[in-house]
Amino acid sequence: MPEPFSLSIVVPVWMEAAGVVKTLEALQPLRAAGHELIVVDAGSTDGTARLASPLADQLVQSAKGRAVQMNAGASVSRGDVLLFLHADTCLPLGALNCLGDFVQSRKVWGRFDVCLSGQGTLFRMIAWFMNQRSRLTGICTGDQALFVRRDTFEALRGFENLPIMEDIELSRRLRQVSRPYCITETVITDSRLWEQRGVWRTIFLMWRLRWRYWRGESPQTLVYSYRSDVRNAESESR
């Protein structure tokens, strides 16, 4: 018989009024099953907090930054398993059953395969490469809905307070405890930002930033490059 477990889903948000209701409504069946949904807002001024509050068990305010926000959500959570979900990502319908299988395993953390919402072969290829890279390296990105046993997360003291690459940094530490539990059911991540900024441009940017990170550049330096590229892409799209 499957071992019962409690799940806490932590969703960091900032200026997500356009899509936060859709994301949180999709998680209501998990709340109805007794699991916990925590939204961590970083001072949004577009009504995100007001829209999210009725759809969450807890609404937490914190400083801006995914690492800070996810740690803040984890600190008030009660679940045996913590799942960190981006505001533009949707879990598959069978997520709870998959996580139940994870709890039965000896692994301490894991992630889902990812699928991009955009239509076309290119988006399917990008997702395939993301999933295969993750399997080979044992590294998870935030788009893949990282989950971890509470005791392990607390023992490792959570996410390091980094402005970028916090998911990869935590994955590297978790990988020393166990390889990730890889769920082939896919989370769906919105490809809107890829499309707005340019698909190939986004691919090259992310690979370049990861390469520089692996070579030892600090996330504080990398975040300037990321923000500069995003500003340039958005300016060109106007």
C-alpha positions as CSV (number, residue, x, y, z in Angstrom):
1,M,0.0,0.0,0.0
2,P,1.4,3.4,-0.9
3,E,2.9,5.4,2.0
4,P,0.8,8.6,2.7
5,F,2.7,11.8,2.4
6,S,2.0,15.5,2.6
7,L,3.0,17.9,-0.2
8,S,3.8,21.6,0.0
9,I,3.8,23.4,-3.3
10,V,5.7,26.7,-3.2
11,V,5.1,29.2,-6.0
12,P,7.3,32.3,-6.1
13,V,5.5,35.2,-8.0
14,W,6.2,38.8,-9.0
15,M,4.0,40.8,-11.3
16,E,2.1,37.7,-12.4
17,A,-1.5,39.1,-12.4
18,A,-2.1,38.1,-16.0
19,G,-1.6,34.4,-15.4
20,V,-1.5,33.6,-11.7
21,V,-5.2,32.7,-11.4
22,K,-4.9,30.1,-14.2
23,T,-1.8,28.6,-12.5
24,L,-3.3,28.4,-9.1
25,E,-6.7,27.2,-10.2
26,A,-5.0,24.2,-11.8
27,L,-3.6,23.3,-8.3
28,Q,-6.9,23.4,-6.5
29,P,-7.5,19.6,-6.8
30,L,-4.3,19.1,-4.8
31,R,-5.5,21.4,-2.1
32,A,-8.8,19.6,-2.0
33,A,-6.8,16.4,-1.4
34,G,-5.3,17.9,1.7
35,H,-2.0,19.2,0.3
36,E,-0.6,22.7,0.8
37,L,-0.2,25.6,-1.6
38,I,2.0,28.5,-0.6
39,V,2.4,31.6,-2.8
40,V,5.3,33.9,-2.1
41,D,5.0,37.4,-3.5
42,A,7.8,39.9,-3.8
43,G,5.9,43.1,-3.6
44,S,4.0,43.0,-6.8
45,T,2.1,46.2,-7.7
46,D,-0.2,44.7,-10.3
47,G,-2.7,42.9,-8.0
48,T,-0.9,39.5,-8.0
49,A,-1.2,39.1,-4.3
50,R,-4.9,40.0,-4.2
51,L,-5.7,37.5,-7.0
52,A,-3.6,34.7,-5.5
53,S,-4.7,35.0,-1.8
54,P,-8.1,33.2,-2.2
55,L,-6.5,30.4,-4.1
56,A,-3.6,29.6,-1.7
57,D,-3.3,28.2,1.9
58,Q,-0.8,30.9,2.7
59,L,0.3,34.1,1.0
60,V,3.8,35.1,2.1
61,Q,5.5,38.4,1.3
62,S,9.3,38.4,0.9
63,A,12.1,40.3,-0.7
64,K,12.5,39.8,-4.5
65,G,14.4,36.9,-5.9
66,R,13.4,33.3,-6.6
67,A,15.9,31.9,-4.1
68,V,14.8,34.2,-1.3
69,Q,11.1,33.7,-2.1
70,M,11.3,29.9,-2.3
71,N,13.2,29.7,1.0
72,A,10.6,31.9,2.6
73,G,7.8,29.6,1.4
74,A,9.6,26.5,2.6
75,S,10.2,28.0,6.0
76,V,6.4,28.2,6.7
77,S,5.5,25.0,5.0
78,R,4.4,21.7,6.7
79,G,4.7,19.1,4.0
80,D,7.0,16.0,3.9
81,V,7.8,16.9,0.3
82,L,8.5,20.4,-1.0
83,L,7.8,21.2,-4.7
84,F,8.9,24.5,-6.2
85,L,6.8,25.6,-9.1
86,H,7.3,28.5,-11.4
87,A,4.2,30.7,-11.9
88,D,4.2,29.9,-15.7
89,T,4.4,26.2,-15.3
90,C,1.6,23.6,-14.9
91,L,1.8,20.2,-13.3
92,P,0.5,17.1,-15.1
93,L,-2.7,15.6,-14.0
94,G,-1.0,12.5,-12.6
95,A,1.6,14.5,-10.6
96,L,0.4,13.3,-7.2
97,N,0.6,9.6,-8.2
98,C,4.1,10.2,-9.6
99,L,5.2,11.9,-6.4
100,G,3.8,9.0,-4.4
101,D,6.1,6.7,-6.3
102,F,8.9,9.0,-5.5
103,V,8.2,8.8,-1.8
104,Q,8.4,5.0,-2.1
105,S,11.9,5.3,-3.7
106,R,15.2,5.8,-2.0
107,K,15.9,9.0,-3.8
108,V,15.7,12.3,-1.9
109,W,14.9,14.7,-4.7
110,G,13.8,14.9,-8.3
111,R,12.1,16.7,-11.1
112,F,9.6,16.3,-14.0
113,D,10.3,16.2,-17.7
114,V,9.3,19.5,-19.3
115,C,7.3,20.5,-22.3
116,L,7.1,24.0,-23.8
117,S,3.6,25.3,-24.6
118,G,4.6,26.6,-28.1
119,Q,3.6,24.8,-31.2
120,G,6.1,23.5,-33.6
121,T,9.1,21.1,-34.0
122,L,11.6,23.5,-32.6
123,F,9.9,23.7,-29.1
124,R,9.7,19.9,-29.0
125,M,13.4,19.7,-29.8
126,I,14.3,22.2,-27.1
127,A,12.3,20.3,-24.5
128,W,13.9,17.0,-25.6
129,F,17.4,18.4,-25.2
130,M,16.5,19.9,-21.8
131,N,15.2,16.6,-20.5
132,Q,18.1,14.6,-21.9
133,R,20.7,17.0,-20.5
134,S,19.1,16.7,-17.1
135,R,19.2,13.0,-17.2
136,L,22.9,12.9,-18.2
137,T,24.0,15.6,-15.7
138,G,21.7,15.0,-12.8
139,I,21.0,18.8,-12.8
140,C,17.5,20.3,-12.7
141,T,16.3,23.7,-13.8
142,G,13.4,25.5,-12.2
143,D,11.2,24.9,-15.2
144,Q,11.2,21.2,-14.3
145,A,9.4,21.6,-11.0
146,L,12.1,20.5,-8.6
147,F,10.9,18.5,-5.5
148,V,12.8,17.4,-2.5
149,R,12.2,15.7,0.9
150,R,11.9,18.3,3.6
151,D,14.6,16.8,5.9
152,T,17.1,16.9,3.0
153,F,16.2,20.4,2.1
154,E,16.6,21.6,5.6
155,A,19.8,19.7,6.1
156,L,21.3,21.5,3.0
157,R,19.8,24.8,4.3
158,G,17.8,25.4,1.2
159,F,18.6,27.5,-1.8
160,E,21.7,29.7,-1.7
161,N,20.8,33.3,-2.0
162,L,21.8,33.8,-5.6
163,P,20.2,36.2,-8.2
164,I,20.4,33.5,-10.9
165,M,21.4,29.8,-11.1
166,E,20.0,29.0,-7.7
167,D,18.3,25.9,-9.1
168,I,21.5,24.5,-10.6
169,E,23.5,25.3,-7.5
170,L,21.0,23.4,-5.3
171,S,20.9,20.5,-7.8
172,R,24.7,20.2,-7.5
173,R,24.5,19.8,-3.8
174,L,21.5,17.4,-3.9
175,R,23.3,15.3,-6.5
176,Q,25.9,14.5,-3.8
177,V,23.1,12.9,-1.8
178,S,21.4,11.0,-4.6
179,R,20.7,11.1,-8.3
180,P,17.4,12.8,-9.1
181,Y,14.2,10.9,-9.4
182,C,13.1,11.7,-13.0
183,I,9.4,11.7,-13.7
184,T,8.6,11.3,-17.4
185,E,5.2,12.9,-17.0
186,T,5.7,16.5,-18.3
187,V,5.1,19.8,-16.7
188,I,4.1,22.4,-19.3
189,T,6.0,25.7,-19.2
190,D,4.8,28.8,-21.1
191,S,7.0,29.5,-24.1
192,R,5.7,33.1,-24.4
193,L,9.0,34.7,-23.2
194,W,11.0,32.5,-25.5
195,E,8.8,33.7,-28.4
196,Q,9.0,37.4,-27.3
197,R,12.8,37.4,-26.9
198,G,13.5,35.2,-29.9
199,V,13.9,31.4,-29.6
200,W,17.4,31.0,-30.9
201,R,18.5,34.1,-29.0
202,T,17.2,32.6,-25.7
203,I,18.8,29.3,-26.4
204,F,22.2,30.8,-27.0
205,L,21.8,33.1,-24.0
206,M,21.0,30.3,-21.6
207,W,23.7,28.0,-22.8
208,R,26.3,30.9,-22.7
209,L,25.3,31.7,-19.1
210,R,25.5,28.1,-18.0
211,W,28.9,27.7,-19.6
212,R,30.2,30.7,-17.9
213,Y,28.7,29.5,-14.6
214,W,30.4,26.1,-14.9
215,R,33.7,27.9,-15.6
216,G,33.3,29.6,-12.2
217,E,31.9,33.1,-12.9
218,S,29.8,34.4,-10.1
219,P,26.0,34.5,-10.5
220,Q,26.1,38.2,-9.5
221,T,28.1,38.8,-12.7
222,L,25.9,36.6,-14.9
223,V,22.7,38.3,-13.8
224,Y,23.9,41.6,-15.3
225,S,24.5,39.8,-18.7
226,Y,21.1,38.2,-18.5
227,R,19.2,41.4,-17.7
228,S,21.1,43.3,-20.4
229,D,20.3,40.7,-23.0
230,V,16.6,40.7,-22.0
231,R,16.4,44.5,-22.2
232,N,18.0,44.5,-25.6
233,A,15.6,41.8,-26.9
234,E,12.5,43.6,-25.5
235,S,13.7,46.9,-27.0
236,E,14.2,45.3,-30.4
237,S,10.7,43.7,-30.3
238,R,9.0,47.0,-29.9
